[in-house]
């Protein structure tokens, strides 16, 4: 993913379900919850979602944001 220079927006878009998940995470952060967990099946864009959330949280901030981990679950 690349940033478009002037606006600093990500060039890729979230799917509807990813946007819904991102909105839930951002709302929970706004309510003061500092830890979030998003559970999605393999191949549905968890990393893509995490990058978008991190970008939205830090877009107007000079601090740092730590993404502790994103991991998938093997079935079978």
N, C-alpha and C positions, 0 to 999 in steps of 0.2 A: 504494500500500500504506500502511496506517495501523497504528500501534502501538496495541495494547490497553493502556490506562494502567497497571494495577497490575503485571502480569507483564512488560511490555515485549516481548511476543512479537508477531511479525508475524501479521496476520489471515489471510494467504493461506497455502496449503499447497503443497509441491512435489509434482510427479508422481513416480512411482516411479523413472524414469530420472534425473530431476533430483536426487532424494535420493541415488541411488547416486553420481552425479557429485560432489555436495557432500561426501559421506562420503569419497570418494577425495581430494579437495582438502584437506579438514580433516585427514585422516590424514597426508598428505604434509607439511603445515605442522607437525604434531606431531612428525614425524621430522626436522625441521630444514630442510626445503626451503623456501626463501623465495620462489621464483618458481613460478607455476603457469600452465598453459595448458589451457583447456577448449575442445575443438572439437566443435561441435554444428551440425546443419543449420539453415538459416534457419527462423524461426518456432517453434523448440522451446523458447524461454524462456531464452536465455543471460543476458539482463539480469536477469530474475527470479531466476535461479540466483545471479548475482553479488551481488544485493542480500541474498539469504538468507545466503550465505556471509559477506559483510561483517558482517551483523547477528550471526551466530553467533560470529565472531571477536571482535567488539568488545562483546559483551553484558556482560561482566564486566571491562571494561578502561576506563581513563580516558584512554588514549592516542588516537591517530588512526590511521585505516586509509585508505590511498590506493588507489583503484581506477584503475590507469593507463589502461586502455582496454578497451573491448568493441567489437569490430567484426565485421561480417558479411562474407561473401564473395559477390560476385555471380557467378553462373554463367551462361554464355551469351554 
